[in-house]
Amino acid sequence: MLTGKAEAATEAARRQGAELQRRARGWFYLMYSPYWRRHIAIYMGECDHGIILQANSPDELWRLMNSVAPPGWQAEGLLRLSRRKRASQPSKGGAGDETRRGQAGRRGC
């Protein structure tokens, strides 16, 4: 059970996480771990593998999120990820997929 200063700090971190969640517009699922005192973000966009980011501060996590998300993900005219259509069929894993994966590797997908 958290008490006193630890409880207040945890509550403040959760509020900061909620603000980041709002700013992320559905591209990330955010949470805070009071035990590890870490901010965590899970990328919700289409990707060949899961991307989980961890940081000590909300600002550090936001920088990591920017490095993983596609360009322009914060644009005002872009729909929230939850409202966008998903790809109709998953990739079959053909030879061309390796090239695309290699090119996208810098962005995390």
C-alpha positions in Angstrom: 0.0 0.0 0.0 1.4 3.4 -1.0 1.3 6.2 1.6 2.1 9.9 1.8 4.7 11.2 -0.7 4.8 7.9 -2.7 1.1 7.9 -3.2 1.1 11.6 -4.3 4.0 11.0 -6.7 2.2 8.0 -8.2 -1.0 9.9 -8.7 0.9 12.7 -10.4 2.7 10.2 -12.7 -0.7 8.7 -13.6 -2.1 12.1 -14.4 0.9 12.8 -16.6 0.4 9.4 -18.3 -3.3 10.3 -18.9 -2.2 13.5 -20.6 0.2 11.6 -22.8 -2.5 9.1 -23.7 -4.7 12.0 -24.8 -1.9 13.5 -26.9 -1.1 10.1 -28.4 -4.5 10.0 -30.1 -4.8 6.2 -30.1 -1.4 5.4 -31.5 -0.1 4.3 -28.1 -1.5 2.6 -25.0 0.2 4.3 -22.0 0.5 3.2 -18.3 2.6 3.9 -15.3 4.2 1.2 -13.1 4.4 2.5 -9.5 6.6 -0.5 -8.5 9.3 0.2 -11.1 8.5 3.9 -11.3 8.5 3.7 -15.1 6.3 5.2 -17.8 5.3 2.5 -20.4 3.9 2.9 -23.9 2.8 0.1 -26.2 2.6 1.0 -29.9 -0.9 0.3 -31.3 -0.1 0.8 -35.0 0.4 -1.9 -37.6 3.8 -3.5 -37.1 5.5 -6.8 -37.7 6.3 -7.1 -34.0 5.2 -5.5 -30.8 6.9 -2.3 -29.6 7.0 -1.5 -25.9 8.7 1.6 -24.8 9.8 2.4 -21.2 11.1 5.6 -19.8 11.8 7.3 -16.4 9.9 10.5 -17.3 6.9 11.5 -19.5 9.2 13.7 -21.6 11.6 10.9 -22.3 8.8 8.6 -23.2 7.3 11.2 -25.6 10.7 11.4 -27.4 10.8 7.6 -27.7 7.2 7.6 -29.0 8.2 10.2 -31.7 11.0 8.0 -32.8 8.7 5.0 -33.3 5.5 6.4 -34.7 5.1 7.1 -38.4 5.9 10.7 -39.7 3.1 13.1 -39.2 1.3 11.0 -36.5 0.6 14.1 -34.5 -1.0 16.1 -37.4 -4.3 17.7 -36.5 -6.1 16.4 -39.7 -5.1 12.8 -39.1 -7.8 10.6 -37.7 -7.3 8.9 -34.4 -5.8 5.4 -34.9 -9.0 3.7 -33.6 -11.0 5.3 -36.4 -8.7 4.4 -39.2 -9.4 1.3 -41.4 -7.1 -1.7 -40.9 -5.4 -3.5 -43.8 -7.8 -6.0 -45.3 -5.3 -8.8 -45.4 -2.1 -9.6 -43.5 1.2 -9.8 -45.3 2.0 -13.3 -46.6 5.7 -12.9 -45.7 7.1 -12.9 -49.3 10.6 -11.9 -50.3 9.6 -8.3 -50.7 8.6 -8.1 -47.0 12.2 -8.4 -45.9 13.2 -5.3 -47.9 10.3 -3.3 -46.5 11.1 -4.4 -43.0 14.7 -3.4 -43.4 13.8 0.0 -44.6 11.3 0.6 -41.8 13.7 -0.7 -39.2 14.8 2.8 -38.3 11.2 3.7 -37.4 10.7 0.6 -35.3 8.4 -1.3 -37.7 
